[in-house]
Amino acid sequence: MRHDRYRINMIIDGSLNDEECADELEKLLSGVRSDAIKHTWTEACSQYDKGMDPRNFEVPLLLEKAIADLNPERGDD
């Protein structure tokens, strides 16, 4: 979570006006959504390729895997 807070603080540190700040936060959220969709799709295809049925994969496990894969800098925080 420290990395996320760092990225947010870089946007709202006062060097941008409100409009620019909102634009940067919007870009950040859009990127996060895109990464999550790409990761989920890639994971489902990978499971299918391995003969698994992605419909049987538990959502909490997928979320945990996505967080680890998309944020390797997080470590154990």
Secondary structure as UniProt FT lines:
FT   HELIX           2..12
FT   HELIX           18..49
FT   TURN            50..51
FT   HELIX           54..56
FT   HELIX           59..70
FT   HELIX           72..74
FT   TURN            75..76
//
